[in-house]
């Protein structure tokens, strides 16, 4: 609801041109935290997946460069055209944490994205016809002191311990804070690789590889990005 797919399509086409094709568009069924702000009804997951499928179809039609009019179940486009299109349309990678979303990713996506080392979902993506890469995103917290790393991860990302569909349904930051009240530092240390031991970090990456992911993207919690990069380059990468 917050961003019409025609607007996203134009932004993605421009970005792809500026980046010389080194751009892909990640999409998903959305989160109430971002989408509730205009006062629209927040639909259930099944409806949001319908909206996502239609939105991707609209964007792909616009990326062909012609004049597009579309009157669909969820979106309307009236004589729209993207005048600067890349030679190849941006790849669309679809995130999915449940079976219906995974099958949608296989049907409409150029790739599949998840954040858990769940081999069953990767297999479901492949069995449903998914041809593109399976991509994983991992948060870690490198620090020379493990206790400091755990505290940092807890302070900045304790909402990683919020279970189930709440991440998609809660509309305000204070609701996330309330939902995370029962999350402890020990729980975060079990969920997020923390500290200076390269074997801890390489092991979690190996779990994703063994689950069938083709690419693993790692993000550092905290400000010391340079130290994180040195650590992963010099100590973790040789173990993989």
N, C-alpha and C positions, 0 to 999 in steps of 0.2 A: 504493500500500500504506500509506503514512504517514497519509493522511487519507481516510476512507471518503466516498464521494460524498454520502451522506445528511447527513453533518456539514457538508460544503462547501455543500450546498444550503441548509441552515438558516442558515449564516453569510452566504451571499450574499443570501438573502431579507431577513434582518435589516438588512444593510448597505444594501440597496436602499431599504428603508423609511426608514432614518435619513438617507439622502442624497436623499430625495425623488425616487427614480428615476434619479438621476445616477450610475449605477453599471453597469459591465459586468464580466463574469467572463471572465478569460483562462485558457485551459486548453491543455495540451499532453501529449505522451506521456511527460514526466517525465525526470528525471536521476538516475542512481545516487547522486550526491553527496547528494541529499536523501532518496532513497527506500530506501537499503539498510539504514537504521539499525535496523529491527526484525528483521532477519535473514531476511526473505523472499527467495525466489529472485528475481533480477533478470531478467525475461523479455526476449526479443528484441523488436525494434521492432514487428514485425507483431503480436505478442501485446499489446503495450502499446497499440497503436492500437485493437485489439478492446476492450480494457479501457476506453479513453477513450470509445469510442462507446457502450458500455453505461452508463458512468458518467453521461454527458450525458443519456441517455434516462431514467435513474433520477431525476436532478435535475429534469428538466423535468416528470416526473410528480408529484414532490413539490411543485413550485411551483404546481400546480393546487389545492392545499389540501385534498385528500381523504386518506383513509386508504390507505396504500400497502403492499402486500406484494409482494416481488419475489424470485424465486429464479432467478438468472441463471447464466451460465457463470462469471462472475468475482465477482459481488457478491450478497449476500443482504440484504434489507430486510424486517423483520418488523413489521407493523402500525404503521408510522411515519406521523406527520403533522406538517406545519409549520403551526402555529396562527396565525402572523402572516406573511401573504404580501402582497407588493405587488400592486397592481391589474394591472400588467404584469410578467411574469416578467423577470428579468435577461437581457440579451443575452449570448450566449456567443460569444466570439471564440476561434478555434482557431489555434494556431501550427502551422506546418508548413514543414520545410526540404527535404523530399523529395517525390517525386510521389505516393506513397500517402497521406502526411499531408495534402498539398494537396487531394487528392480527398476525403478524409474531411472536411476543413474545408468544402468545397463542399456536402457531403451533410448535415452536422449543424450547421454553424456559422451564426451570424448575422453573421459577418465572419471575415476571414483575416488572420493576423499573420505577418510575416517580418522579418528584419533585414538582408537583402541586396537591392540594386537589381536583382533578377532578373526581367526582363519575362516570361521563359518560364514561371516559376511563377505569376505573376499571370494570364497567359493561360490556363494550365492550370486555375486556380481558376475563371475565368469559363467556360471551355469545359465544365467539369464541372458547371456549373449554379449556381455560387456567385453569390448575389444581393446579399449584404451587402458592406460596404466592405472594401477591402484596406488594411491598416494596416502601417506601417513604423516600426521603432524604431531610432534612430541614437544612438550615443555620440559626443560631441565633447569636445575639451578646449580651452576658451578660456583664454588667458592673454596678458597684454601682451607677454610675451617668448616667441617661438616655441620656442626651445630648452628653456625651462622647462616649456612645455606638453607637449612631446614626452616629457621626462623624467617628468613627472607621470603622463601616460597610460601610459608604460611601467611605472612603479612600481606603479600601481594596477590596470591592465587588460592586462598583457602576455599574459594567457591568451586575449585576443582573437585571438592568433596561433596558438592551438592548432587544428589542422585537423580536418575531417571529423566523425566521430561520437564522437570522444573526449570532447567536452563532455557527452555523454549517458551515457558508459560508465564514466568514471573515478569511483571512490567516495570519494576523500579529497583534501583540499587539497594534500597533499604530492605526489600524483600529477600534479595540474595544474602544480605548480611544476617537477616533473621534465620534463613534456611541453613546458613553455615555456622550457626551458634554452637552446634554439637560437633563440629569438625575440630579435631585436635592436631597439634603439630605431628604427633605420631602417625596419624592417618595420612597427612600430607607427605610425610617421609616415605610411607609405603607406596604412595601413588606417583610421586614425582622423584626422579633420580636427583639426589642432592650430594654435594660435596666434591672432594678432590680425587676420589678413587676411580680411575679410568675403567676398571672392570665393571663397576656398577652401571656406568653409562653405556659401555659397549654391549652389555648383556641385554639391556632394554631394547637397543636398536636391533640386536640379533633376533629378539622375539618378534619384532615387526617383519623382519626379512623372512623368517621362518613361517610367518602367517601368510606370506604370499604377496606382500607389498613390493612394488617395483621401485618406488622412490620414497625416501624418508626425510622429512624436513624437520629440523631441530631448532627450537627457539630458546634463548636464554632468558631466565627470569632475573631481572636486576640490571644495573647500569654497567657492570664491567663486561662489556661485549668483547673488548680486546683480549682480556684474560681468558674468557670463554673460548674465543677463536684459537688462541695459542694452545690451550689445553686440548681442544678437540683435534687440532691439526697434529700436534706433537705426540699426544698420549693416547687418544681414543682411536683415531683413524688407523694407526698401524695394527690395532687389534681386530679390525674388521676384515 
